[in-house]
């Protein structure tokens, strides 16, 4: 994990108040929990040689109840808007939805953010 991922994971964990896992949730997990994934999309080089990046961060919030998953997703969304105001990177929420997953008997809220940052 690079510095951007580490920073985002710590920030999301503080916002959610629950454990954040990278890429997948382990079978022996404690609920509620968040699964973090970041896909590098675009790195552009500016005229002065500096690089700028744009990534999509996807979060899946797993919980025993629909309302718990939705509340955690909302807390994260509020905290990301604060990040957008005070930190040098720009974050824009792209999507958000909540669903029941019958195969695992859990509720999942999914949300994704577009993150603009310094190139890696």
ABEGO torsion letter per residue (X at the ends): XBAAAAAAAAAAAAAAGBBBBBGBBBAABBOBBBBBBBBBABBBBBAAGBBBBBBBBBBBBBBABAAAAAAAAAAAAAAAAAAAAABABBBBBABBBBBBBAAAGBBBBBBBBBBBBBBX
